[in-house]
């Protein structure tokens, strides 16, 4: 399976999850490393757009295609299994607890979670702390330019 990640150029080759560890996110609290990826380029773009203030056009981004080998079992969370507040903003502690538990248990390499931003789409969170992280490979890195219309006030 190929998943996608958009990041600043200087972090394009970084699969440590340190960015998410520093800031936390919907699926992890500060202090828990996690790699956020999406099932499509379009979802990656949308995820960046909703986290960027209007009027600011993200620059110096790279699109990273990441291969998750078919032999890796992906844990899948379905909407009915999620807490009632999973879509709220700011990110609820309830979803961060789910991601933190996923990372700490170390049982799975990847967890598939529904996107809040695009209904019916999915993000794939990768646990960078697993010893077999070396099986997750960057397939390509390409320059990415956002359409300015996404960020116009």
N, C-alpha and C positions, 0 to 999 in steps of 0.2 A: 504494500500500500504506500502511496506517496501522499504526504501531507505538506503543508506550506506554512511558512513563517515570514513575516516582514520585520526587518530590524534595521537600525542604523548600520551603515557600512562597517564601522569599526567592530561591531558585534556579530557580523554575519556568520563567522565560523565558530561562534561560541555556543556550545550545547551544554553549558554548565547549569543553567537555570538561575544564575546569580542575579540577573535583573529582577526577576520575579521574587527572588529571595529578599532583595533590598526593599522593594516597594509593596509586596503583597499584591493580591488581586482577588478576583471573584472566587477562585478555587484554591487559594493558598494564603496563609497569613504571613506577615513579615517573619523572616527567619527560616522559612521552608522553601527550598529550591525546587523549581518546577519549570518545565519547558512548555510554553503555550504554542500550539500549532492549530491549523484549521484544515478542514477537508477540501477546501477550494481556495483558489487565488482570490475570488470575489469575496469570500467570507473574511479572509485576511485583511483585505482592503477596507471592508466595512468595520471590522473590529478596530482598526487604527482610526478611522474617521470618527467613530463615536467617542473616542478618547482624546481627540484633538479639538481644542477650542476653535469655533468658527473664525474664519479670517486668517488662520495659520495654516499654511500649506506645508506638510511634512516634506523635508528635502533630505537627500543623501541616504535613501533607503535601498535595501537590497531584498529581493525575493529569494528565499531559500527553499529549495525542494528537498525534502527529507524522506528517505526510504525507511519504512518500518517493515522488516522481513515478515513474510506470511506466517512463519512458524511462531511468531510472538502472539500470545493470547492477549486480546484487548478486552479489558473489563468495560462493560457498557452500562451507563446509568440512563434510565428512562425517566421521563417527566413524572410519572406517578410515584416514583421512588424518592423524588426530591422534596425538600421542605417547602412549605407554602410560600415562603419569602424568597425563593431562589432567584427570582428575576429582579428583585429590588435594587435600587441604587441609592446610596453607596452600597457596595458589596456587603451582604450580610455575613455575620460570623458563622451561620449555619452551613453555608457552602464552603467557606474556608476550612471549617472543621472536616468536611468530607475530603477535600484535597489533602489536607495535612495527614489525615488518617491513611489515605491512599499511599502517600510518600513514605510515611513511617512504617507501615506494614511491610512494604517491599514485595508484596505478593505478585503484583503485576507491573509490567514496564509501562503500559499505556492504559489510560482510561478515556473513554469516549463520553463526552458530555454534550447535552443540547446547547445550542447557541441561544443566548438571550436576544441578540441583535437581529438574527435572521431565523425566523421560525422554520423548523424542518431541516436546518443545517446543523452540523456538529463540529465541535472543537475536539482536538486530541491532545491530552496532556501527557507529557513524558516525564517519568521519574529519572532524573539524572544521577541519582545516588546508587542505582543498581550496578552491580559489577558487570553485567552484560550490556551496558550502555554502548559499548564499542560496536555492537551489532546494528545500531542506529547510524545510518550513513547520510551525509550530505551528498545529494546527487548533483545539484547545480546551484550556483549563485549567480543572479543576474540583476543588473541595475533596474530599479523600479521608479517610475515617475507617476505620481498621483494626478488624476484629472482635477484641475482647480475647481471645477463646478461643485465638487463634493464639500468644499470648504468655504464657499461664498456665503456671506451673511445675508 
